[in-house]
Amino acid sequence: MTRDTGEPGPGTVEDDATPGSVAEALSGLDDLPLEEHVARFGAVHDRLRARLDGQDEQAGAPGAEA
């Protein structure tokens, strides 16, 4: 089990969810038990989805929530 220290680093996705932060979050998966892969991918997915949702709202794209 990993411990969240609140500091960005391997296994975390920073708020900006840039390709670099996503790659950093996925680094080291080979060294983790398979059970932790799901949580790691889930966190990355959530951050990417939030970023995409934010871009839709800023652009006023159709289907964006008001």
N, C-alpha and C positions, 0 to 999 in steps of 0.2 A: 504494500500500500504506500502511495506517495503522500507527502505532506505539503499542503499549500502554504507557502510562506508569504504570499501576497506580492512577491517580487516577480516580474516577468522573467522568463527563462525557459529552458526546455520544458515542454509540456504545457505551456500557457500560450494563449493567443491574446496579444495586446488589443486594446480597444479599437485600433485602426484596422485590424485584420488585413494588413498588407500581405502580399505574397511572401515577403521575408519573414513576417511574424508567424504566418501559417506554416512555412517550412520549418521554422525553429520549433514550433509546437509539435510537429510530427517527427522531429529528429529524436533518435534514441528509441523508437518503437521496438526495434529488434531486441533491445535489452530488457524490455518489459514483459511481464506475463500477458498472455492473450486477453485475460479479463480486463486489463487496463486499456487495451486498444479501443474498445467500444466507447469508453468514457472520453478518451482523447479525441477520437473522431467526432463524437457528439459535440464536444466543446468547440472544435474547429467549425463544424457545420453551423452551430448556433451563432458564432461570431460572423461568419460569412453571410448568413441569412440576414442578420441584423444590419450589416453594412449595405447589402443589396436593398433591403427595405428602406433604409435611410436615403439611398440614392434615388429610389423611386419617388419618395415623398418630396425631396428637394427639387426634382425635375418636374414634378406635377404630372407624372406619368399616369395614363389611364389605369384605373384599378388601384391606385395608391390610396391608402386610407387618409382621410382628412383629419 
